[in-house]
Structures are given as structure tokens and as C-alpha cells.
Amino acid sequence: MQKIIVFLSIICCIGCARSLEPTPENINKIFSSKDFTFEFNTVDGICKSISFRNDYLVYKSDAPTLRREILYDEVILINDYIQKIVNLHSDTLDRDTSSYYVIKNTAYKVIIVPNQEDYYFEALVKTLKLHPTQNK
């Protein structure tokens, strides 16, 4: 019985990403894996995400999933965007009443609740040409 408890504890620790504070150092720790997800969660419960794996970008939303190669200029744009929301992070805002971002990989997770309007994420999606109407 004791072996089962130890085994389940190890599985739980491996399966759960460790939460980190929203600092540039912690986000760079996630970026260094080159396999991570950038998630946007609205107050209304809608989740859209951009995942990065092996030089590919995968965009998931309520539209069909889009997968394509990512360009260097897009990497710079996304990094600048993330840097801006980290700078706008507010410890006084609550995830239950504000939209928020999650940057995560299998080991770490950072939650950012920026003092920023939701339409900035939609502008990022359109700039990256991830919007469904742009791909027809």
C-alpha cells in the first residue's frame, strides 16, 4: 500500500506544472523549452491558445485548429506582446473577474492578469493571420 501511495505522489508531481510568478526570468525559463503554450482566457470562459512546437505554431480557438510554420518576425512580435502584458500584470486583478493569460509547458506555468483590454489579443491574432477569415 505504501508503494502505491509513493507511486501516485510521484505521478501527481510529474503531471502538474509548477506555478511561477510572472517575471521575465520565469517566462524565459518556459520559453527555453521551445515547446510551450500561450493561452488567453476571457472573463466569459472562452479559451484561445497559441502553442509552439518544433518551429510550428498551433492556434486553437472555437474555429478549426490552424497549424503552420512560424516566422522569425512573428516570434519577435509574440515575445514583445508577452513582455508588454507581463509589464501590465496586476496583483489586484482577479482571474474570476478579469481576462488572463497562461504561459505553460510541462514543467512550469505562469499566470498573467494584465490591466489591458481583451481586444489586444484579437489584434495579435489578426496580425499573425490566425483569424479564420484571413486564411481563406
C-alpha positions in Angstrom: 0.0 0.0 0.0 2.8 2.4 0.8 4.4 1.8 -2.6 1.2 2.7 -4.3 0.9 6.0 -2.4 4.5 6.9 -3.2 4.0 6.0 -6.9 0.8 8.1 -7.1 2.6 11.0 -5.4 5.4 10.9 -8.0 2.9 10.7 -10.9 1.0 13.7 -9.4 4.2 15.8 -9.1 5.3 14.9 -12.7 1.9 15.7 -14.2 1.4 19.1 -12.5 3.2 22.2 -13.8 4.7 24.2 -11.0 3.2 27.8 -10.8 5.7 30.6 -11.0 5.5 34.4 -10.6 5.0 36.4 -13.8 8.6 37.6 -14.2 10.7 37.8 -17.3 13.1 35.3 -15.8 10.3 32.7 -15.2 8.8 33.2 -18.6 12.2 32.8 -20.2 12.5 29.5 -18.3 9.4 28.3 -20.1 10.5 29.7 -23.5 13.8 27.8 -23.2 11.9 24.6 -23.6 10.8 25.6 -27.2 7.7 23.6 -26.5 5.1 25.8 -24.7 1.6 27.2 -24.9 0.4 30.8 -24.7 -3.3 30.8 -23.6 -5.8 33.6 -23.4 -8.8 33.1 -21.1 -11.7 35.6 -21.2 -14.0 36.5 -18.4 -16.7 34.7 -20.3 -14.8 31.4 -20.1 -13.5 31.4 -23.7 -10.0 30.0 -24.2 -7.8 30.6 -27.2 -4.3 29.3 -27.4 -1.1 29.5 -29.4 1.2 26.6 -29.0 4.8 26.4 -30.2 6.4 23.1 -31.0 9.4 22.4 -33.3 9.2 25.7 -35.2 5.5 25.3 -35.7 2.6 27.4 -34.4 -0.7 25.8 -33.5 -3.7 28.1 -32.9 -6.7 26.7 -31.1 -10.0 28.6 -30.8 -13.7 28.0 -31.5 -12.7 27.9 -35.2 -10.8 24.9 -36.7 -7.3 24.5 -35.4 -4.6 26.1 -37.5 -1.1 24.7 -37.8 1.8 26.3 -39.7 5.4 27.2 -39.6 6.3 30.2 -37.5 8.4 33.0 -39.0 11.2 34.8 -37.1 9.3 38.2 -37.3 6.3 36.5 -35.7 8.5 35.2 -32.8 9.7 38.7 -32.2 6.1 40.1 -32.3 4.8 37.5 -29.8 7.8 38.0 -27.5 7.1 41.8 -27.5 3.5 41.2 -26.8 4.2 38.9 -23.9 6.7 41.3 -22.5 4.1 44.1 -22.6 1.4 42.0 -20.8 4.0 41.0 -18.1 4.7 44.7 -17.5 0.9 45.3 -17.2 0.4 42.4 -14.8 -1.7 43.5 -11.8 -1.7 41.7 -8.5 -5.0 43.5 -7.6 -7.0 42.0 -10.5 -8.7 38.6 -10.0 -8.9 35.8 -12.6 -12.6 35.4 -11.7 -13.4 39.0 -12.8 -10.7 39.7 -15.4 -9.4 38.0 -18.5 -5.9 36.5 -18.1 -3.1 34.7 -19.8 -1.3 31.4 -19.0 2.1 30.6 -20.4 3.0 27.0 -19.7 5.0 23.9 -20.6 5.0 20.5 -18.9 7.2 21.8 -16.0 6.1 25.4 -15.4 3.1 27.7 -15.6 2.9 31.5 -15.3 -0.5 33.3 -14.9 -0.6 36.9 -16.0 -3.6 39.1 -15.3 -2.8 42.3 -17.2 -4.7 45.6 -16.8 -5.5 45.6 -20.5 -8.5 45.3 -22.8 -9.3 41.9 -24.5 -9.2 43.3 -28.0 -5.4 43.5 -27.9 -5.2 39.7 -28.1 -7.6 39.7 -31.1 -5.3 42.3 -32.7 -2.4 39.9 -32.2 -4.3 37.1 -33.7 -5.2 39.2 -36.8 -1.6 40.5 -37.1 -0.3 36.8 -37.1 -3.0 36.0 -39.7 -4.5 33.3 -37.4 -8.1 34.6 -37.8 -10.2 32.1 -39.8 -11.4 34.7 -42.3 -7.8 35.6 -43.2 -6.9 32.1 -44.2 -9.4 31.6 -47.0 
